[in-house]
Amino acid sequence: ALPFIAGISEAVDRAHEHGIVHGTLHLRDIFVSPEEVRITGFGIATALEASGLAVPIRRPYTAPEVIAGRAWGSEADLYAVAAVAYELLTGRRPAGSGDQVADRLQNVVGAADPDALRSAFVRALADSPEERFSSGAHFVSALRGGPISLSQNRN
């Protein structure tokens, strides 16, 4: 699952580098092949808000700040990436806050460091956007249980 998670994270990070956010990232927006990952729908939520329309809620992938109608940004996309990653690793959709979801991470096949895995999800699915990773690359590095290399540090 890690190559898919890394591909999704890279696609989101590249959009963010250009100031483009998604806001409603969902599984149906992600297209994967053995060679690449593509994501559709960037900018739609921002355009809806600018038109005075509500941003769609796509549970469990929608970040808490979007659900609450508060200001949101790139951190909302990173929350969605983590929710997708959780589902890829466990076969279940996440339900609850970062701590609650991470407590359900039991016996993930291939997890070399279950504590690092748990810590990564606690942070990535935090209710507060300020507590989340600043990039998808940081999240992937945490999933690997290693330090963030300079090539992965985009922020």
C-alpha angles and dihedrals in degrees: 000000000000095000089054092047090048091050093050091046092050092050091051092046092052092052090048090051086063094046094254120135131185105204096184103051111168136167091262089061093059123084119185134186130169088266105041152356123236128187126199131198103051112156097016096105091048090050091049091052092047088054091052094253126131121258110243116252111228106183133234092015098053114098119241093246091057092048090050092050093242127138112288139185143163091326088071090061091049089052089054092049089054092048090052090046091051090053092048091052100042106025088234133097115247118251122188137010126324093270094047093047094045091052087062093056098108126157099349103186112248096013104147093186114026091183092056089047091052093046091050092054094044088058098037094050097040115143090230115069090213090064095054128093115279093228143013089246090060090051092050091048090052091049089054088052093234139112120273110261121216091251090058095045106092098158 
